[in-house]
Amino acid sequence: MIKYLNKFYKNLDIHTAEVFVKSSKSLFIKVLGVFFSISLSIFLARTIGAEGIGVINLTNKIILLAITLGLFGSFKFIIKEVAISHNQKDFDEVGNVMHTAYWFNGFLTLIISVALILCSPFISDHIFMMPELKFPLIIASIVLTPQVFSRIFSAGLAGYRKIWQSVLVDSTLSIFFTLFFLLILWLNKIVLTINLVAICYALGRLGVTISVGIYWNKIFKNFSKRSKNFNKLLKTSKPLFIVSLVGIIINNGDVLILGLFSDANDIGIYSVCARITLLIIIILQITNSAVSPKIASLYSQNKVHDLELMIKKTTRFLFIIGSVFYILLILFGKPILSLWGSEFVSGYLVLLIVGFGQFINISTGAVGSILLMTGYEKIQKKISLYFLFIFVVSCIILTNQFGIIGAAFSACITKGGINLVKLIYVRNILKINVY
């Protein structure tokens, strides 16, 4: 196996090799994050049950939507601009991009945070009809602005070619801190409640912001006078905002819509199934983090042949990984779900349906990043808006009629369909074949 991997690596072109090197470092961080995430999920299932997990996950989905509004599409903008500026050794521009994001996104998120705190009682009592949702939502809203700053730092790190550090911020560090605080309470024999879990999540998010902020200031030593370019950010971020907002709704709206038609117990079971299926696209998320700045850099230098070669080899690898993971879900789905408790085994069919949509997702590779990093944000926006309509209509109808199974079918159709359409556009417009 080692000889095969060495031979495989030696046959890679320099750009694909760089992606795999950076991805291999990120893989360890991501696997560690998955371990912490699964451990946290199982721990919560065994302490606050499916209903408690449902409330916490619903809170997290609402906050994720608020973070997307606060970022206003700047995440990919920051990665792209920092990657290009870093490649050109223009560190003054790197500082200007980050400075602009601090002011614009920080102020916007602060407004959203205050509005969400004030609206939390109405959201919990009248929209989702879950009074127990109010306190976790208020606590999460208080630390909303620090979370957005964490994402800004993470995007800067990705553009700065600090890929595994960016992955650490996005998917591992917060879970580690949260699990750490929960274990302290548990070891001190304090009875865990939904409210205490919400506080631990908030403390974990604050810990991430402080840590990554210190790290960014350590690696970026350029102290020249900063300028704010809001026009450039807004011009590029507007279509990216639509794309990111649609992506968040499509990837997380099933839980929100399920909350309108079902109870916290069903949300808890569905959320666990959806979390497990994310295992299928771990490698996709890692390679996207590594490949996005490479796409922007190669395309800006008109090295389309090198770009296509890198994409082809990456996508073939992703297809194989996705196939293996989905087969494992089919064979061992029920035993895996039983780790959370016997009440979660009923979600096996949901696991397979949502998992198939994620299999299509990973099999199409980095098609979304290709469109975004090559200046085709408007096409990405157009595709996203079409599928947003399909998703919302299908999810409301199917969830209302069939509960969590309906929500799963809607998620599968949307996630699979949107990536297949992006694949067609990449081939027809950019003339890049991913296979």
PyMOL commands that set and color helices and strands:
alter all, ss='L'
color gray80, all
select helices_A, chain A and resi 2-10+14-47+49-71+74-87+91-127+131-142+144-159+163-187+194-219+230-261+264-300+304-338+342-363+367-373+377-402+404-429
alter helices_A, ss='H'
color red, helices_A
deselect
rebuild
show_as cartoon
